[in-house]
């Protein structure tokens, strides 16, 4: 059974930092594409960052220079380091694993990130 479990969300003030973790079981993140998505109230889910099997990363424009995605293959875990957080980053963040065919393999349950003073 494939399972993704996120952790690390919470409440932070603008300008603060959080680090999200996504631990996988039943599948190797090293050989697939892992991504972080977010969904704010009333908005569609959007891709924030991803890392593929070759280690190539993608970031949406609004988080470039502030967020960093990384992978620890030994722990089968993907991280999202978020710095200089803005109120607009407030959302539920979801971890995703996608196979080489482009099909979704699994989603995590989501973790809430709230940026507010």
VOBA-1610 file (N, C-alpha, C; in pm, whole numbers, padded with zeros to 5 digits, always signed):
BEGIN
Unk+00084-00119+00000Unk+00000+00000+00000Unk+00088+00125+00000Unk+00063+00214-00097Unk+00139+00338-00106Unk+00079+00441-00013Unk+00165+00506+00064Unk+00118+00606+00159Unk+00216+00721+00166Unk+00162+00843+00165Unk+00241+00964+00184Unk+00188+01035+00307Unk+00279+01069+00399Unk+00237+01134+00523Unk+00313+01265+00539Unk+00238+01375+00537Unk+00300+01507+00553Unk+00304+01548+00700Unk+00398+01635+00728Unk+00407+01695+00861Unk+00482+01827+00849Unk+00472+01908+00954Unk+00549+02031+00958Unk+00471+02159+00938Unk+00342+02148+00911Unk+00264+02269+00894Unk+00241+02340+01027Unk+00182+02458+01018Unk+00153+02533+01139Unk+00126+02678+01111Unk+00126+02757+01219Unk+00103+02901+01211Unk+00236+02973+01224Unk+00261+03065+01133Unk+00387+03139+01135Unk+00360+03284+01096Unk+00440+03374+01147Unk+00424+03515+01112Unk+00485+03544+00975Unk+00439+03648+00909Unk+00500+03685+00781Unk+00650+03705+00797Unk+00723+03652+00699Unk+00869+03656+00705Unk+00931+03536+00773Unk+00848+03453+00834Unk+00898+03335+00903Unk+00924+03218+00810Unk+00963+03105+00870Unk+00998+02986+00793Unk+00929+02862+00849Unk+00905+02768+00761Unk+00855+02637+00798Unk+00920+02534+00707Unk+00932+02411+00758Unk+00982+02303+00674Unk+00882+02189+00678Unk+00829+02156+00562Unk+00735+02046+00549Unk+00808+01918+00513Unk+00757+01807+00564Unk+00814+01677+00533Unk+00706+01587+00474Unk+00747+01500+00385Unk+00656+01402+00324Unk+00727+01268+00325Unk+00684+01181+00414Unk+00745+01048+00425Unk+00663+00947+00346Unk+00730+00871+00261Unk+00662+00776+00175Unk+00685+00633+00219Unk+00585+00551+00198Unk+00598+00407+00221Unk+00527+00335+00107Unk+00581+00221+00070Unk+00520+00144-00038Unk+00566+00185-00176Unk+00650+00287-00184Unk+00701+00334-00312Unk+00830+00412-00288Unk+00918+00413-00386Unk+01042+00488-00374Unk+01027+00623-00441Unk+01043+00729-00362Unk+01036+00864-00419Unk+01154+00890-00511Unk+01261+00815-00492Unk+01382+00839-00572Unk+01358+00812-00720Unk+01268+00720-00752Unk+01249+00679-00891Unk+01123+00737-00952Unk+01063+00830-00882Unk+00943+00895-00932Unk+00953+01045-00911Unk+00853+01118-00954Unk+00848+01262-00932Unk+00766+01292-00809Unk+00826+01366-00718Unk+00755+01408-00597Unk+00727+01558-00606Unk+00607+01595-00566Unk+00571+01735-00575Unk+00494+01782-00454Unk+00500+01912-00432Unk+00419+01977-00329Unk+00316+02065-00400Unk+00192+02046-00365Unk+00082+02128-00415Unk+00021+02203-00296Unk-00056+02305-00327Unk-00128+02376-00222Unk-00263+02418-00273Unk-00356+02429-00179Unk-00491+02475-00213Unk-00539+02570-00105Unk-00564+02692-00146Unk-00618+02793-00058Unk-00771+02792-00067Unk-00841+02841+00035Unk-00988+02841+00031Unk-01042+02912-00092Unk-01131+02846-00163Unk-01192+02905-00281Unk-01106+02905-00405Unk-00990+02843-00397Unk-00899+02840-00512Unk-00870+02696-00554Unk-00820+02682-00675Unk-00785+02549-00724Unk-00649+02507-00667Unk-00629+02378-00663Unk-00502+02324-00618Unk-00396+02360-00723Unk-00279+02402-00676Unk-00171+02441-00767Unk-00039+02377-00727Unk+00042+02352-00829Unk+00174+02295-00806Unk+00267+02403-00752Unk+00334+02372-00643Unk+00428+02467-00583Unk+00571+02434-00624Unk+00610+02308-00611Unk+00746+02267-00644Unk+00746+02116-00669Unk+00843+02070-00747Unk+00855+01927-00771Unk+01000+01891-00794Unk+01030+01764-00775Unk+01164+01711-00801Unk+01148+01576-00868Unk+01217+01556-00980Unk+01198+01431-01052Unk+01310+01332-01019Unk+01306+01217-01084Unk+01402+01111-01052Unk+01545+01152-01083Unk+01561+01246-01175Unk+01695+01294-01208Unk+01745+01406-01119Unk+01659+01446-01026Unk+01696+01553-00935Unk+01664+01692-00985Unk+01602+01701-01103Unk+01564+01832-01154Unk+01445+01887-01077Unk+01449+02015-01049Unk+01344+02077-00969Unk+01267+02181-01049Unk+01144+02201-01006Unk+01057+02303-01064Unk+00996+02382-00950Unk+00982+02514-00970Unk+00916+02601-00873Unk+00820+02693-00948Unk+00705+02716-00886Unk+00618+02817-00947Unk+00678+02953-00919Unk+00649+03048-01004Unk+00717+03176-00999Unk+00708+03248-00866Unk+00593+03241-00800Unk+00573+03317-00677Unk+00655+03266-00559Unk+00713+03146-00571Unk+00790+03092-00457Unk+00938+03081-00489Unk+00977+03110-00612Unk+01119+03102-00649Unk+01203+03192-00561Unk+01313+03135-00511Unk+01402+03211-00425Unk+01361+03208-00279Unk+01239+03158-00251Unk+01194+03150-00112Unk+01176+03006-00065Unk+01134+02918-00155Unk+01108+02778-00121Unk+01216+02690-00184Unk+01244+02578-00119Unk+01338+02482-00175Unk+01288+02340-00148Unk+01279+02260-00254Unk+01239+02121-00242Unk+01364+02035-00241Unk+01363+01932-00158Unk+01478+01842-00152Unk+01429+01701-00120Unk+01518+01606-00142Unk+01482+01467-00122Unk+01593+01395-00048Unk+01555+01315+00051Unk+01647+01227+00121Unk+01609+01084+00084Unk+01684+01026-00009Unk+01649+00893-00059Unk+01661+00786+00049Unk+01756+00803+00140Unk+01774+00704+00246Unk+01653+00700+00338Unk+01589+00816+00358Unk+01471+00823+00444Unk+01342+00815+00363Unk+01357+00811+00229Unk+01240+00808+00140Unk+01144+00922+00175Unk+01202+01040+00189Unk+01127+01158+00234Unk+01161+01277+00146Unk+01060+01357+00118Unk+01077+01482+00044Unk+01043+01598+00137Unk+01118+01705+00123Unk+01100+01821+00210Unk+01067+01946+00126Unk+01002+02039+00191Unk+00981+02170+00132Unk+01019+02273+00237Unk+01133+02335+00217Unk+01177+02443+00306Unk+01116+02573+00255Unk+01040+02638+00340Unk+00971+02761+00301Unk+01022+02876+00385Unk+01083+02974+00321Unk+01138+03090+00389Unk+01065+03216+00346Unk+01080+03321+00426Unk+01019+03449+00395Unk+00871+03431+00356Unk+00799+03361+00439Unk+00660+03330+00409Unk+00573+03455+00406Unk+00475+03450+00317Unk+00383+03561+00297Unk+00240+03514+00327Unk+00151+03605+00363Unk+00011+03565+00388Unk-00049+03490+00269Unk-00004+03522+00148Unk-00056+03456+00029Unk-00014+03310+00020Unk+00080+03268+00103Unk+00123+03128+00105Unk+00030+03042+00190Unk-00064+03104+00259Unk-00157+03030+00342Unk-00240+02934+00258Unk-00238+02806+00296Unk-00308+02703+00221Unk-00288+02568+00289Unk-00361+02470+00241Unk-00332+02332+00277Unk-00230+02280+00174Unk-00122+02227+00224Unk-00015+02178+00137Unk-00023+02025+00129Unk-00018+01975+00006Unk-00029+01833-00020Unk+00098+01779-00087Unk+00138+01663-00047Unk+00247+01592-00111Unk+00189+01499-00218Unk+00260+01488-00328Unk+00214+01405-00440Unk+00330+01323-00497Unk+00299+01203-00539Unk+00397+01120-00608Unk+00340+01082-00744Unk+00418+01106-00847Unk+00372+01080-00984Unk+00472+00989-01055Unk+00419+00892-01130Unk+00505+00798-01199Unk+00558+00855-01329Unk+00643+00778-01395Unk+00706+00821-01519Unk+00605+00842-01631Unk+00489+00779-01619Unk+00385+00796-01721Unk+00309+00927-01703Unk+00334+00993-01592Unk+00263+01118-01562Unk+00139+01098-01480Unk+00108+00976-01447Unk-00012+00948-01368Unk+00019+00959-01218Unk-00080+01011-01145Unk-00064+01022-01000Unk-00064+00882-00937Unk+00031+00864-00846Unk+00038+00738-00772Unk-00027+00752-00635Unk+00000+00865-00571Unk-00055+00884-00437Unk-00055+01031-00399Unk-00144+01067-00307Unk-00151+01198-00245Unk-00145+01182-00094Unk-00087+01280-00029Unk-00091+01283+00115Unk-00221+01343+00163Unk-00238+01347+00294Unk-00363+01395+00352Unk-00368+01546+00364Unk-00254+01611+00349Unk-00247+01757+00356Unk-00207+01807+00493Unk-00140+01921+00494Unk-00101+01986+00619Unk-00125+02136+00604Unk-00185+02196+00706Unk-00223+02337+00699Unk-00104+02427+00728Unk-00086+02526+00642Unk+00012+02632+00664Unk-00063+02764+00669Unk-00048+02835+00778Unk-00114+02964+00795Unk-00009+03069+00825Unk-00007+03173+00742Unk+00088+03283+00759Unk+00007+03406+00799Unk+00024+03447+00923Unk-00056+03557+00975Unk+00013+03621+01094Unk-00007+03752+01108Unk+00047+03821+01224Unk-00056+03827+01336
//
